[in-house]
Amino acid sequence: MAVVEPSVEWREVVQAGERERHEAQAARFVELQARKSERYGTGRALHRKQVAALRATLSVPADLPEYARQGLFAVPDKYDAWVRLSNGGFNRAPDSVPDIRGFAVKVLGLSGQAALGGEALSQDFALINHDRFSSATSEDFAKVVDLGSGTRGQVLRAVLRDLGMLKQLRHAVAALKQPFSGFATQDFFSAAPIAFGPYAVRVKLAATDDRANPNAADDWAVDVYDRLIDRALDYDFQVQFFTDEQRTPIEDASVRWDSPYLTVGRLTIPRQKPDEDLAAEVESATFDPWNALVQHRPLGEVMRARKVAYFASQRHRDANG
C-alpha cells in the first residue's frame, strides 16, 4: 500500500485531574519499585531485568519523501546508539517465563531543542513486542500492574470490587501468551504515538533476521550474542502515520493503528561480544520516551502518564541521563 502525505489534523485531549492521577500512579509504581529493590537490588519499577546491552548505529537514508524528513530524520546521517534489551516485569524471572519484552534505543550525538525544554543530546525510543497496549489508559494499566504484584486473594478481591478489571486481566494475560521468537527475530513497537514534526506516528522496529532458534528462550542474551559472532543484526526503523481519529486514535493506546508503515532508517547492531562496562553504563542510564527532540515529543494520555512515572522511577534509583 502506498503511503500518501499524512494528515496533520491530530490533537491531544487532556482530561481534568489528569496530572493528579498520574502522580498517584507514579507513587504506586515507586512503592512497588522499592519493594522489588529490597529483594533484587536497586533497579527499575518495570523492565527490571536487563537481557543485553549493545552498541548500535542508526542510519538515515537520503531518499525519504519530503514529509518524512523530520527531526532526527531530517537529513541523511549515521548515529551511534545504545540498545537495552529487557524482560518487562518487575521481577527478575527466568527468560522462559512469559513476559512483555523491551527493546529500548538511545540515539547519541544529537543537538536540538528537547521535548521537556533545554537541549536534547540524545533521543530515546522505548519499544515493546506488541503494537498496542492491553489497556486503553494509564489508570487501567496501573491497576493491572497492581494486581500482578498482589497475591491470588488480593487479585480476587480486586476483581470482585471492580468487575471491569476481569476484562483488563484477560487482555494482559493474552498479551503475555503471544509467542516470542527472540530479540533478533521479533518486531518491536512504540505502541503509543509520538510527534514526527507536524505529524503523529507510531514507531516499529522490523527485524530482518528470520533464522529461528527453538532454544532462544533458554537464554535470550545467548541467542543474541551467538548470532553476533557471525553477522550483524539489522532492523528497519519504520513509522506509521496518523490518518484520522477512528483508525489511528491519539488518546487510546489499546487500538491497533490501521495505516501503512514507511521505512525511515536502519538500526544495525554490529558484531560484538558482551561488554561488562557497557552493560553497567546502560543499566544506570535512562531510556525514557520523554528524552526526545521536540519534533518527536510523546503524544497521548499513556505517554503523558509515562512522563511522570519514569521521572519518579529515575529519581528513586538515581539514574543517569
Residue pairs with C-beta under 8 A, 6 or more apart in sequence:
1 260
2 260
3 65
3 241
3 260
3 262
5 65
5 67
6 67
6 199
6 241
6 242
6 243
6 259
7 199
7 241
7 242
7 243
7 244
8 198
8 199
9 244
10 193
10 199
10 200
10 242
10 245
10 248
10 250
10 299
11 250
12 250
12 251
12 299
12 300
13 250
13 251
14 301
14 304
15 301
18 301
18 304
19 308
21 138
21 139
21 305
22 138
22 304
22 305
22 307
22 308
22 309
23 308
25 138
25 139
25 142
25 305
25 308
25 309
26 308
26 309
26 311
26 312
26 313
27 312
28 142
28 145
28 146
29 45
29 46
29 142
29 145
29 309
29 312
29 313
30 45
30 312
30 313
30 316
32 45
32 90
32 145
32 146
32 149
33 43
33 44
33 45
33 90
33 313
33 316
33 317
34 316
35 149
36 43
36 45
36 48
36 90
36 91
37 43
37 316
37 317
40 48
40 91
40 92
42 317
42 318
43 317
44 313
44 317
45 90
45 309
45 313
45 316
46 88
46 89
46 90
46 145
47 86
47 87
47 88
47 89
47 102
47 104
48 86
48 87
48 89
48 90
48 91
48 92
49 86
49 87
49 89
49 91
49 92
49 93
50 84
50 85
50 86
50 279
50 282
50 283
51 85
51 86
51 87
51 95
51 183
51 220
51 221
51 224
52 83
52 84
52 85
52 183
52 220
52 221
52 224
52 225
52 274
52 279
53 82
53 83
53 84
53 85
53 275
53 278
53 279
53 281
53 282
53 283
54 82
54 83
54 84
54 85
54 224
54 269
54 272
54 278
55 80
55 81
55 82
55 83
55 269
55 270
55 272
55 275
55 278
56 80
56 81
56 82
56 83
56 105
56 267
56 268
56 269
56 270
57 78
57 79
57 80
57 81
57 267
57 268
57 270
58 72
58 78
58 79
58 81
58 105
58 107
58 237
58 265
58 266
58 267
58 268
59 77
59 78
59 79
59 265
59 266
59 268
60 72
60 73
60 75
60 76
60 77
60 78
60 79
60 264
60 265
61 76
61 264
61 265
61 266
62 76
64 73
64 264
65 262
67 197
67 199
68 196
68 239
68 262
68 264
69 75
70 196
70 197
70 198
70 199
70 295
70 296
71 112
71 123
71 196
71 197
71 293
71 295
71 296
72 79
72 107
72 110
72 123
72 293
72 295
72 296
73 264
73 265
79 107
79 108
79 109
79 110
80 107
80 108
80 109
81 105
81 106
81 107
81 108
81 267
82 105
82 106
82 108
82 278
82 282
82 285
83 103
83 104
83 105
83 106
83 267
83 269
84 102
84 103
84 104
84 106
84 282
84 283
84 285
84 287
85 101
85 102
85 103
85 104
85 183
85 220
85 221
85 224
86 101
86 102
86 104
87 93
87 95
87 97
87 99
87 100
87 101
87 102
87 220
88 99
88 100
88 101
88 102
88 128
89 97
89 99
89 100
89 148
90 145
90 148
90 149
93 99
95 217
95 218
95 219
95 220
96 217
96 218
98 176
98 177
99 176
100 128
100 129
100 130
100 175
100 176
101 128
101 129
101 180
101 183
101 186
101 188
101 220
102 126
102 127
102 128
103 127
103 128
103 129
103 183
103 188
103 205
104 124
104 125
104 126
104 127
104 287
105 124
105 125
105 127
105 205
105 267
105 287
106 122
106 123
106 124
106 285
106 287
106 291
107 122
107 123
107 124
107 125
108 121
108 122
109 121
109 122
110 120
110 121
110 122
110 123
110 293
111 119
111 120
111 121
112 119
112 120
112 293
112 294
112 295
113 119
113 120
113 293
113 294
114 120
114 291
114 292
114 293
114 294
115 290
115 291
115 292
115 293
115 294
115 296
115 297
115 298
116 290
116 307
120 291
120 292
120 293
120 294
121 321
122 291
122 321
123 291
123 292
123 293
123 296
124 286
124 287
124 288
124 289
124 290
124 291
124 292
125 190
125 203
125 205
125 289
126 190
126 287
126 288
126 289
127 188
127 189
127 190
127 191
127 203
127 205
128 188
128 189
128 191
129 178
129 180
129 186
129 187
129 188
129 189
130 175
130 178
130 189
130 191
131 187
131 189
131 191
131 202
131 204
131 256
131 257
132 189
132 191
132 253
132 254
132 255
132 256
132 257
133 141
133 191
133 192
133 253
133 254
133 302
134 141
134 144
134 168
134 171
134 172
134 174
134 175
134 254
135 141
135 144
135 168
135 171
135 172
135 253
135 254
136 252
136 253
136 254
136 255
137 252
137 253
137 301
137 302
138 301
138 302
138 304
138 305
138 306
138 309
140 168
141 302
143 158
143 162
143 165
143 168
144 165
144 168
144 169
144 172
146 158
147 154
147 155
147 158
147 159
147 165
147 169
148 172
150 158
155 169
158 165
159 165
159 166
159 169
171 254
180 186
180 217
181 212
181 213
181 216
182 213
182 216
182 217
182 220
182 223
182 224
183 220
183 223
183 224
184 207
184 209
184 211
184 216
184 223
184 224
184 227
184 233
185 207
185 209
185 210
185 211
185 212
185 213
185 216
186 207
187 204
187 205
187 206
187 207
188 204
188 205
188 235
189 202
189 203
189 204
189 205
190 202
190 203
190 204
190 289
191 202
191 253
192 202
192 253
192 289
192 298
192 299
192 300
192 302
192 303
193 200
193 201
193 202
193 242
193 248
193 250
193 298
193 299
193 300
193 303
194 200
194 201
194 202
194 203
194 289
194 292
194 296
194 297
194 298
194 299
194 303
195 201
195 294
195 295
195 296
195 297
195 298
195 299
196 239
196 241
196 295
196 296
197 295
199 241
199 242
200 241
200 242
200 248
200 250
200 299
201 239
201 240
201 241
201 242
202 239
202 240
202 248
202 257
203 237
203 238
203 239
203 240
204 237
204 238
204 239
204 240
204 261
205 235
205 236
205 237
205 238
205 267
206 235
206 236
206 238
206 261
206 263
207 233
207 235
208 233
208 234
208 235
208 236
209 227
209 233
209 234
211 227
213 223
215 223
216 223
221 274
224 233
225 272
225 273
225 274
227 233
228 269
228 270
228 271
228 272
228 273
229 271
230 271
231 271
232 268
232 269
232 270
232 271
233 268
233 269
234 266
234 267
234 268
234 269
235 266
235 267
235 268
236 263
236 265
236 266
236 267
237 263
237 264
237 265
237 266
237 267
238 261
238 262
238 263
238 264
239 261
239 262
239 264
240 248
240 257
240 259
240 260
240 261
240 262
241 248
241 259
241 262
242 248
242 250
242 257
242 259
243 258
243 259
247 257
247 258
247 259
248 255
248 257
248 258
248 259
249 255
250 299
250 300
251 300
251 301
252 300
253 300
253 301
253 302
284 319
284 320
285 319
285 320
285 321
286 310
286 314
286 319
286 320
286 321
288 306
288 310
288 311
288 314
289 298
289 303
289 306
289 310
290 297
290 298
290 303
290 306
290 307
290 310
290 311
291 321
292 298
298 304
298 306
298 307
313 319
